Amino acid sequence: MLDLAHVYHQNALICLPQDLHTLYVYWDFTPARIRTLADFFHHVRPEMVLTLRLCRQDCSLPEQQLTLESLEPGWRCFTNLDDRAAYHLELGARGPEGEFVLFSRTRVFQNRPARAEEPAGELQLPRDLNPDWTIPPDSRQPGSNFSWS
């Protein structure tokens, strides 16, 4: 039987805005990447912890950071984002003195609402449409859709 969970493993750090002030973040690693990270944390820098940081472009320090307990796929939400600020996420290792080893970084993003473009010029209504956007009643009686003969 096919193990579907194995098919979905990828090296990904994905950001999905939930609203103007909330960001949903999902991560997933291939088994090979999990082994590499586990070796790093076990043999190279055991004092460091896996950390996910939300960083503003206009500030040198991370705005929010979370310590991740596992290398397995997971998710978190970041809240209280400023809808006027630009952000990026960093996944890496944080040491006890605050040093940070970067593993992955997202592109810069903003949680701004999409704006529909206004049509240029005066809005033209069809002649048979009332300005209050209601369709006038049809004076003709509808015909039958069925034939009984």
PASEBA-1860 file (N, C-alpha, C; in nm, 3 decimals):
! residues 149
1> MLDLAHVY> 0.084/-0.119/0.000/0.000/0.000/0.000/0.088/0.125/0.000 ~ 0.048/0.225/-0.075/0.122/0.349/-0.089/0.110/0.432/0.038 ~ 0.223/0.480/0.090/0.224/0.567/0.208/0.212/0.711/0.160 ~ 0.089/0.765/0.166/0.064/0.900/0.114/0.140/1.007/0.190 ~ 0.160/0.987/0.320/0.232/1.088/0.398/0.374/1.107/0.345 ~ 0.436/1.000/0.296/0.572/1.010/0.242/0.573/1.094/0.114 ~ 0.466/1.087/0.035/0.458/1.162/-0.090/0.454/1.313/-0.064 ~ 0.396/1.354/0.047/0.379/1.496/0.074/0.501/1.563/0.134
9> HQNALICL> 0.600/1.487/0.181/0.719/1.550/0.239/0.788/1.637/0.135 ~ 0.813/1.760/0.173/0.882/1.855/0.088/0.954/1.953/0.179 ~ 1.049/2.022/0.126/1.116/2.126/0.202/1.042/2.256/0.176 ~ 0.953/2.291/0.268/0.867/2.407/0.244/0.841/2.484/0.373 ~ 0.835/2.614/0.359/0.794/2.706/0.464/0.692/2.797/0.398 ~ 0.565/2.781/0.433/0.455/2.846/0.361/0.381/2.942/0.453 ~ 0.353/3.063/0.404/0.280/3.165/0.477/0.145/3.190/0.410 ~ 0.039/3.185/0.489/-0.095/3.211/0.438/-0.164/3.313/0.527
17> PQDLHTLY> -0.188/3.435/0.477/-0.259/3.535/0.558/-0.401/3.488/0.589 ~ -0.443/3.500/0.714/-0.578/3.465/0.754/-0.667/3.589/0.753 ~ -0.612/3.701/0.792/-0.677/3.831/0.787/-0.564/3.935/0.791 ~ -0.598/4.061/0.810/-0.495/4.165/0.805/-0.394/4.157/0.918 ~ -0.427/4.086/1.026/-0.339/4.085/1.143/-0.297/3.946/1.187 ~ -0.330/3.842/1.109/-0.299/3.705/1.147/-0.236/3.632/1.029 ~ -0.128/3.559/1.057/-0.057/3.483/0.955/-0.047/3.338/0.998 ~ -0.093/3.247/0.911/-0.082/3.103/0.933/0.045/3.057/0.863
25> VYWDFTPA> 0.130/2.982/0.935/0.257/2.935/0.880/0.261/2.783/0.891 ~ 0.300/2.718/0.781/0.311/2.573/0.776/0.452/2.537/0.728 ~ 0.510/2.432/0.786/0.640/2.386/0.739/0.638/2.234/0.726 ~ 0.723/2.188/0.636/0.735/2.045/0.610/0.876/2.021/0.557 ~ 0.937/1.909/0.597/1.072/1.876/0.552/1.074/1.734/0.496 ~ 1.165/1.711/0.403/1.186/1.576/0.353/1.255/1.495/0.463 ~ 1.245/1.362/0.458/1.317/1.281/0.558/1.468/1.309/0.560 ~ 1.527/1.333/0.443/1.671/1.363/0.439/1.702/1.494/0.511
33> RIRTLADF> 1.617/1.597/0.493/1.639/1.724/0.562/1.620/1.707/0.713 ~ 1.524/1.627/0.753/1.503/1.603/0.896/1.626/1.538/0.957 ~ 1.686/1.441/0.887/1.809/1.376/0.938/1.923/1.476/0.948 ~ 1.938/1.563/0.848/2.044/1.664/0.850/2.025/1.759/0.967 ~ 1.903/1.806/0.987/1.876/1.897/1.100/1.896/1.828/1.234 ~ 1.852/1.703/1.243/1.869/1.628/1.369/2.018/1.612/1.400 ~ 2.099/1.581/1.299/2.244/1.570/1.320/2.303/1.703/1.365 ~ 2.258/1.813/1.304/2.307/1.945/1.342/2.278/1.971/1.490
41> FHHVRPEM> 2.152/1.947/1.531/2.114/1.976/1.670/2.175/1.876/1.768 ~ 2.203/1.755/1.725/2.256/1.654/1.818/2.409/1.660/1.828 ~ 2.478/1.676/1.713/2.624/1.667/1.712/2.695/1.801/1.702 ~ 2.645/1.890/1.618/2.719/2.014/1.590/2.690/2.122/1.694 ~ 2.561/2.151/1.714/2.523/2.258/1.808/2.409/2.212/1.899 ~ 2.434/2.123/1.992/2.326/2.070/2.076/2.261/2.175/2.167 ~ 2.329/2.287/2.189/2.273/2.390/2.276/2.169/2.477/2.203 ~ 2.159/2.464/2.072/2.066/2.545/1.994/1.930/2.477/1.981
49> VLTLRLCR> 1.828/2.561/1.958/1.691/2.509/1.941/1.635/2.558/1.807 ~ 1.550/2.476/1.747/1.485/2.512/1.621/1.388/2.627/1.648 ~ 1.399/2.734/1.569/1.322/2.856/1.595/1.263/2.910/1.465 ~ 1.141/2.956/1.476/1.072/3.023/1.366/1.056/3.169/1.406 ~ 1.109/3.261/1.322/1.105/3.403/1.356/1.027/3.482/1.252 ~ 0.940/3.571/1.300/0.870/3.667/1.216/0.945/3.798/1.227 ~ 0.992/3.849/1.113/1.074/3.970/1.113/1.011/4.079/1.029 ~ 1.012/4.201/1.082/0.968/4.319/1.006/1.085/4.370/0.925
57> QDCSLPEQ> 1.056/4.421/0.807/1.161/4.475/0.722/1.222/4.602/0.778 ~ 1.146/4.676/0.859/1.195/4.804/0.912/1.254/4.792/1.052 ~ 1.286/4.670/1.095/1.342/4.649/1.230/1.450/4.541/1.223 ~ 1.559/4.560/1.295/1.669/4.464/1.290/1.646/4.342/1.378 ~ 1.559/4.353/1.478/1.530/4.240/1.566/1.400/4.172/1.525 ~ 1.388/4.041/1.549/1.262/3.973/1.515/1.147/4.027/1.598 ~ 1.030/4.039/1.536/0.912/4.087/1.607/0.854/3.978/1.697 ~ 0.848/3.855/1.646/0.798/3.741/1.723/0.884/3.621/1.689
65> QLTLESLE> 0.905/3.531/1.785/0.976/3.408/1.756/0.919/3.295/1.840 ~ 0.920/3.176/1.780/0.867/3.057/1.844/0.973/2.948/1.844 ~ 0.987/2.878/1.955/1.074/2.761/1.960/0.991/2.641/1.919 ~ 1.038/2.567/1.819/0.967/2.450/1.769/1.019/2.326/1.840 ~ 0.928/2.245/1.887/0.964/2.127/1.965/1.003/2.006/1.880 ~ 0.969/2.009/1.750/0.988/1.892/1.666/1.031/1.934/1.527 ~ 1.098/1.841/1.457/1.136/1.864/1.318/1.027/1.814/1.223 ~ 0.925/1.754/1.277/0.816/1.702/1.195/0.731/1.817/1.141
73> PGWRCFTN> 0.650/1.791/1.036/0.564/1.897/0.982/0.478/1.959/1.092 ~ 0.451/2.087/1.079/0.371/2.155/1.180/0.322/2.289/1.130 ~ 0.253/2.360/1.218/0.199/2.492/1.184/0.190/2.576/1.310 ~ 0.186/2.707/1.289/0.165/2.805/1.395/0.097/2.926/1.334 ~ 0.036/3.006/1.420/-0.022/3.134/1.377/0.051/3.247/1.446 ~ 0.083/3.349/1.372/0.137/3.472/1.427/0.023/3.574/1.424 ~ 0.005/3.644/1.535/-0.105/3.740/1.545/-0.053/3.880/1.571 ~ -0.143/3.976/1.567/-0.113/4.117/1.594/-0.015/4.177/1.494
81> LDDRAAYH> -0.022/4.134/1.368/0.062/4.192/1.265/0.012/4.332/1.229 ~ 0.104/4.418/1.192/0.071/4.552/1.145/0.042/4.542/0.996 ~ -0.077/4.579/0.953/-0.114/4.563/0.811/-0.040/4.660/0.720 ~ 0.033/4.754/0.775/0.112/4.847/0.693/0.258/4.804/0.681 ~ 0.299/4.703/0.758/0.440/4.662/0.761/0.467/4.547/0.664 ~ 0.593/4.538/0.620/0.638/4.426/0.538/0.714/4.329/0.629 ~ 0.691/4.199/0.607/0.750/4.095/0.692/0.819/3.989/0.608 ~ 0.900/3.908/0.674/0.948/3.781/0.620/0.963/3.685/0.738
89> LELGARGP> 0.966/3.556/0.708/0.984/3.453/0.811/1.122/3.391/0.796 ~ 1.181/3.355/0.909/1.309/3.285/0.909/1.297/3.159/0.994 ~ 1.348/3.050/0.942/1.355/2.925/1.015/1.502/2.895/1.037 ~ 1.538/2.870/1.161/1.679/2.846/1.190/1.700/2.795/1.330 ~ 1.824/2.806/1.376/1.863/2.760/1.509/1.904/2.881/1.592 ~ 1.849/2.888/1.714/1.880/2.998/1.805/1.956/2.942/1.924 ~ 2.068/3.007/1.957/2.151/2.965/2.069/2.113/3.037/2.197 ~ 2.170/2.992/2.309/2.138/3.052/2.438/2.178/3.199/2.450
97> EGEFVLFS> 2.276/3.242/2.372/2.320/3.382/2.376/2.247/3.468/2.273 ~ 2.149/3.409/2.201/2.073/3.484/2.102/2.124/3.472/1.961 ~ 2.239/3.404/1.940/2.290/3.389/1.804/2.192/3.305/1.722 ~ 2.191/3.327/1.591/2.093/3.263/1.505/2.160/3.209/1.380 ~ 2.135/3.082/1.348/2.185/3.020/1.224/2.064/3.003/1.133 ~ 2.066/3.071/1.020/1.953/3.072/0.927/1.952/2.947/0.840 ~ 1.837/2.877/0.836/1.819/2.761/0.748/1.735/2.797/0.625 ~ 1.632/2.876/0.646/1.540/2.908/0.537/1.475/3.043/0.565
105> RTRVFQNR> 1.445/3.116/0.455/1.383/3.248/0.468/1.280/3.264/0.357 ~ 1.164/3.321/0.392/1.060/3.344/0.292/1.085/3.477/0.221 ~ 1.010/3.497/0.114/1.010/3.628/0.049/0.940/3.728/0.139 ~ 0.960/3.855/0.110/0.894/3.962/0.185/0.747/3.964/0.144 ~ 0.659/3.984/0.243/0.516/3.988/0.216/0.450/4.094/0.303 ~ 0.328/4.134/0.262/0.245/4.225/0.340/0.104/4.169/0.345 ~ 0.036/4.187/0.457/-0.102/4.141/0.473/-0.198/4.253/0.437 ~ -0.187/4.307/0.319/-0.277/4.415/0.278/-0.397/4.358/0.205
113> PARAEEPA> -0.511/4.422/0.223/-0.630/4.374/0.151/-0.617/4.401/0.001 ~ -0.670/4.311/-0.078/-0.673/4.332/-0.223/-0.775/4.440/-0.253 ~ -0.745/4.525/-0.347/-0.838/4.632/-0.383/-0.881/4.614/-0.527 ~ -1.011/4.615/-0.546/-1.064/4.606/-0.681/-1.045/4.741/-0.750 ~ -1.011/4.737/-0.877/-0.993/4.861/-0.951/-1.128/4.922/-0.983 ~ -1.136/5.052/-0.966/-1.258/5.124/-1.000/-1.264/5.143/-1.151 ~ -1.382/5.125/-1.211/-1.391/5.148/-1.355/-1.368/5.296/-1.386 ~ -1.303/5.319/-1.498/-1.276/5.456/-1.539/-1.402/5.518/-1.599
121> GELQLPRD> -1.424/5.647/-1.572/-1.538/5.717/-1.631/-1.668/5.693/-1.556 ~ -1.775/5.744/-1.612/-1.909/5.735/-1.553/-1.964/5.593/-1.573 ~ -2.027/5.540/-1.470/-2.087/5.408/-1.478/-2.214/5.416/-1.562 ~ -2.221/5.336/-1.666/-2.337/5.335/-1.755/-2.427/5.217/-1.721 ~ -2.553/5.247/-1.689/-2.650/5.142/-1.659/-2.727/5.106/-1.785 ~ -2.765/4.979/-1.800/-2.853/4.944/-1.912/-2.984/5.022/-1.900 ~ -3.048/5.048/-2.016/-3.170/5.130/-2.015/-3.280/5.068/-1.930 ~ -3.293/4.936/-1.927/-3.403/4.873/-1.855/-3.368/4.841/-1.709
129> LNPDWTIP> -3.257/4.894/-1.658/-3.217/4.870/-1.519/-3.236/4.997/-1.438 ~ -3.313/4.990/-1.331/-3.334/5.107/-1.245/-3.204/5.143/-1.174 ~ -3.188/5.269/-1.142/-3.064/5.310/-1.075/-3.046/5.245/-0.937 ~ -3.153/5.198/-0.875/-3.136/5.135/-0.743/-3.102/4.986/-0.757 ~ -3.059/4.944/-0.876/-3.009/4.810/-0.905/-3.116/4.701/-0.895 ~ -3.241/4.738/-0.911/-3.346/4.636/-0.918/-3.390/4.623/-1.062 ~ -3.425/4.505/-1.101/-3.470/4.481/-1.238/-3.619/4.506/-1.243 ~ -3.666/4.590/-1.336/-3.810/4.619/-1.345/-3.887/4.492/-1.381
137> PDSRQPGS> -4.012/4.481/-1.332/-4.091/4.363/-1.363/-4.121/4.356/-1.513 ~ -4.121/4.235/-1.564/-4.150/4.212/-1.705/-4.301/4.213/-1.722 ~ -4.350/4.292/-1.819/-4.495/4.303/-1.838/-4.551/4.181/-1.911 ~ -4.465/4.101/-1.974/-4.513/3.982/-2.045/-4.524/3.864/-1.949 ~ -4.621/3.779/-1.973/-4.635/3.657/-1.893/-4.538/3.552/-1.947 ~ -4.474/3.480/-1.859/-4.380/3.378/-1.907/-4.456/3.266/-1.976 ~ -4.398/3.212/-2.081/-4.456/3.098/-2.152/-4.426/2.969/-2.077 ~ -4.490/2.863/-2.116/-4.470/2.735/-2.053/-4.344/2.669/-2.107
145> NFSWS> -4.270/2.605/-2.021/-4.150/2.532/-2.061/-4.182/2.391/-2.107 ~ -4.303/2.348/-2.084/-4.339/2.208/-2.115/-4.446/2.201/-2.223 ~ -4.445/2.098/-2.299/-4.549/2.071/-2.398/-4.619/1.942/-2.356 ~ -4.753/1.950/-2.337/-4.828/1.833/-2.291/-4.882/1.753/-2.407 ~ -4.851/1.791/-2.530/-4.907/1.716/-2.643/-4.816/1.602/-2.685
END
